[in-house]
Amino acid sequence: MEQYGIVFVILHYKTYNETLQCINSLIKLDGFKNMAIVMVDNSYIMHDESGRKLQKEFSKYNNFYYIPNEKNTFFSYGNNLGYSYARQLNPEFVVVTNSDTVFRQHDLKTRLDKLKSDRQLDLIGPDIVRSDVWEHQNPYALEGLSIERANEDIRCYEGQIEELMAGKRVESIITKKIPLILRKFKRYLDSIRGGITFGSHVRTAFCLERV
């Protein structure tokens, strides 16, 4: 049985106002008591006080978890740190979101439950919308990418990725093709996502329908 319905992972880096708005929008979601927030403070090692200020602001919530990142690492490591912690909370859903995101659909959990029930999805990608002009930022896929094709593309580069992680030199042609694979995988996510959108005061709003 899940401890939380949703655990949100937020990577914070020196953006106090944006992260504040993001967390405040999460607190307003229906059923927030059955949700949790994991905030990774990537500015902790930089002696920036904005993360600790947010910790004090939301320490009154027992479902708010503050993770100071004590290593000088970047975006991917910070998100992985938060995701690993979120998994320990045994959630039904993990939502990894940018700190400048504002969630405007209060029935988010209900919508996620319906998507999972109707389509049996394990991974859902968002539709990103600028809230100031209500403009979609991510393009729709012109053609879907099947799981089989995505797996085939990924297998093509497994060996090169292992060599890269082992510190071996990888030919530049490989690194040139990696963005293509990521774009293909993004198109695949778009083709199955069903219209979830994330948003912020500048960039996006959250919406589950395709509008």
N, C-alpha and C positions, 0 to 999 in steps of 0.2 A: 504494500500500500504506500502511495506517495506521501511524503511529508509535506510537500508543497505542490500546488497545481502548476505554477510557473515560477522559475527562478530567472531573474533578469541579471545579466552580466554587463556592467558598465565600466569601460576603461576611461579613467579620469586622468587628464594631463593639463594642469594649469588653467582650466576653463571653468572657473567657479560658477558663473552665472548660467552657462549652458547646462552643466551637470545638475545644478539646482533645479532648473526648469524641467529637466528630464525626470528627475526623481519625484518631484512634485506631481507630475502628470501620472506617474505610476501609482502613487498613493491614492489617486482619485479613481483608479480602476475598480470595477465591481469585483468584490471578493478579494480585495487586497490582503486581507488577513490570512488568506491561504496562499499567498505569494511571498516571494523573498527577493531582496536586492543584494547582489554582490558587487561592491564597487572596488575595483582595483586602482590604487593610487600610484600611477606611473610617475608622478612628480615628487614622490616621497624622498627619493635619493637626491633630488635637486634642491632639497631644503625649501621647497615651496609649501606654504602653509594652507593653500586652498583646499587640499584633500582633507587635512586634519580639521579644518573649519567645517567642512561638510560632515565629517564624522561626528563632531559635536552637535551639529544641527539635527542629525537624524538618529542619534544614539538612543533616543526615547523609543524607537521602534525595535522590538526584539527580533524582527525579521529583516533587519538591515545589517549587512556584514561588510566590514571595512577591512580590506586586504592591502597593507602597505608593501609595495614592491621594492625590496631592498637591493635589487640589482639594477644596473644601468642597461636596461633592455628596452625594446621598442614595442610596436603595436602588436605583432603576432604573439610574442612571448607573454605580454600582459593579458591578452585575451585568453590564451591557453591556461594561464595561471587562474584566471577567474572561472573559466569553464571547468577546470579540474575541481575547484572548490565547490562549484555549483552541483556537480555530479555527486558529491558526498552528501548533499542535502536530499538526495533521492527524489528529484522532481519528476513530474509528468512531462513538462516541457522546459527546455532551456532556451531563452531568448538572448542572444548576444547582440548588443545594440551600441551604437555610437553615443557619446555623451551629449551631442547636440540634437538628439531625437526627442520629439514630444509625441506622446501617445494620446490620441483624441477619441478613440473608440472605447468607451467604458466597458463594453461587453466583450472584450478581447478574448477572455477564456472561453466563453460560449462559442465564439466564432472558431477558435482553434479546435475545440471539441468537435464541432460540426465538420470541419475540414478533415480531421483525422478519421471520423466515423464514415463520412461519405466516400473518401478517396483512399483511405488506408495509407496516408503519407507518413514518412519518417523525417523528412527534411522539407521545410517550407521557406521560400525566399520572399522578400518583401517587394512591394511596388512602392518606390520612393517618390514622394510628391512634395514640391515646394509649397509651403503653406501661404507664402505672401502672394503668389500668383496662381496657385493651384495648378502647377505644371508638373507633369510626370518627368522624372529625371532618368529613369531607366527605360531603355527601349524594349518594346515587345519583340519576341522572337518571330521571325518570318517563317521559320520552320522548326519543328520540335527536334530535340536530340534524345534518342532512346537511351535507356540505361545500358544496353549492350554496347552501343557506339561509344558512350562516355567511358565505360570500363575498358574498351579496346584502346581508346586514346590514352587513358591513364597507364595501362600496362606498357605502352610503347616507351614510357619515360621512367618506369620504376627503376631500371638499372642505372640510368643516368642520375636519378635523384639519390640513389644509394651511394654512388661514387662521389657526388657533391657533398653529402653528409660525412663521408669518410675523408674529406679534404682533398680528393683527387681533382685534377683539372678536368673541366667539362668544356667541350667545344662550344664556341659562341653560337653555333647554329641551334643548339639545344635551348639556350636561354632565349633565343629569338622566337622559338616556337612555343615556349611555355605560356606566354600571354594568349596565344591562339587557343590552347587547350582550356585555359581559364574562361575565355569568352564562350567556347562551346559549352562548357559546363554551366555557365551562367544562363545561356540560352535554354539549356535543359531545365534548369530551375524555373525560369520564366514560363516554360511551357506547362509546368505542373502546378504552379503556385496558387492559382485561383484568386489572385488579386490582393494579397496582403500588402499594405504599404506602411512605411515608417515616416516620421516627420519631425521637423524642428521649426523654431521660430523663424529661421531664415530659409531652411532647405525643404522641410517635409512635414507632412501630417500622416496620421495612421489611418488606413482604410482597407477593409477586407474585400469590398467589391471592386470589380474593374469599372472605372468611371470614365 
